[in-house]
Amino acid sequence: MAWPSVFQRGTALSRFSHHHVVVFLLTFFSYSLLHASRKTFSNVKVSISKQWTPNAFNTTLELPVEIWSSNHLFPNTEEATLFLGTLDTIFLFSYAVGLFISGIVGDRLNLRWVLSFGMCSSALVVFVFGTLTEWLHFYNRWLYCCLWIVNGLLQSTGWPCVVAVMGNWFGKNGRGVVFGLWSACASVGNILGACLASSVLQYGYEYAFLVTASVQFAGGIVIFFGLLVSPEEIGLPGIEAEENFEEDSHRPLINGTENEDEYEPNYSIQESRTVAQVKAISFYQACCLPGVIPYSLAYACLKLVNYSFFFWLPFYLSNNFRWKEAEADQLSIWYDVGGIIGGTLQGFVSDILQKRAPVLALSLTLAIGALVGYSRSPNNKSINALLMTVTGFFIGGPSNMISSAISADLGRQELIQGSSEALATVTGIVDGTGSIGAAVGQYLVSLIQDNLGWMWVFYFFILMTSCTILFISPLIVKEIISLVQRRQAHILSE
């Protein structure tokens, strides 16, 4: 079993310049900041719910009765919670639609411009949503919905752009571990958002939105002036040019054929003789690439579970165990820690195996057991944090792999002859489909919790995790057979 060439004799590492490091860090922290602003909303849900309801929780608010009566949105916290779930759903639906559009736009315009515009504009919307409306004591459901729709569309520019930039700079050798480590950007953003929110929450939830929006806007300015979207911008050879000198350079980890030594030319979108003029492929052509649809459907189920933890975990801890909101925010960080470790280690193992699906299958199978365990967590913060980390490892890890390394594999497979103009489109399709599933899930979570309780929410998560395995089961079987055949061939050659 061969180690990825990125770890052999420093061959790939020797080609990494300071430009690669800067691109890695800029794309990493740009998406971290986008996720931090999303995490802020989930971390202040309890405070927002109190502000929107005229019940006993609000006796400490220093507002005249007539002003409060004219400004409250809901008669009780249950309706406020349902509306918060609706806002999550609205955001994710608009985010999903935006991903399909942003992927296509990103393949046709400068990725740096698109990413910078999305970050700065989204920061302004978050400021208006969480800070300005509170300062003005202006509460309106339709305004909140419209702002969150716009925010979803603007935030959708992030992921396809950063994955495409990373795909332009880092080749397939070691992509699993490089992208596994890099995809921790979402989890780091969650941690950053939780820390920022909990640090200023005592002054009011509006300041949590103010801090994250300000930092995100500053990050967008840095991206506009500092990000290089491809090596060709500074006269360096592209990754395809470098990999052409390596043996088996066009053999991807995502392969649409049974035989590893050849592929069917009938599926080719571009003939091998016509690589000289690279242009963006169509949305339909991207959907027809092997593996795109199965992984997109699988990611719809998995992102539903992952984002349910992302949006509802602090609320669940505060609501179910009666822990303080700031303590619940800080404790929820351990789910993201598990996702960071899981994404990196599972990406590393998939690089060694040169296959992704079997690693996903094992992790997701263990995730079902982790969900069962976490649903029965006692009212003990240490045990809860441990079980939360294990759950994040087996759910967040595969989610990071599909959205980053596997998306990059799909967007650079041999059937499109390494066209960099397909990468953002494919990433948008995979993440967009995932976001549709996540959007439906957020409303269902609030509905199930309100009518059946939290235990049934975990049963729902187990069902969705099982569906994830089901959608990629043909790829799992194919890749396991390929691994067995390769092992047998290796034994016979000795």
Salt bridges, closest charged atoms under 4 A:
ASP88 OD2 - LYS45 NZ 2.50
GLU240 OE2 - ARG412 NH1 2.18
GLU242 OE1 - ARG15 NE 2.77
GLU246 OE2 - ARG15 NH2 3.15
ASP248 OD1 - ARG251 NE 2.43
GLU260 OE2 - LYS355 NZ 2.71
GLU327 OE1 - LYS381 NZ 2.88
ASP351 OD1 - ARG356 NH1 3.15
ASP409 OD1 - ARG175 NH1 3.01
ASP409 OD2 - ARG356 NE 2.80
ASP431 OD1 - LYS303 NZ 2.73
GLU494 OE2 - HIS490 NE2 2.88
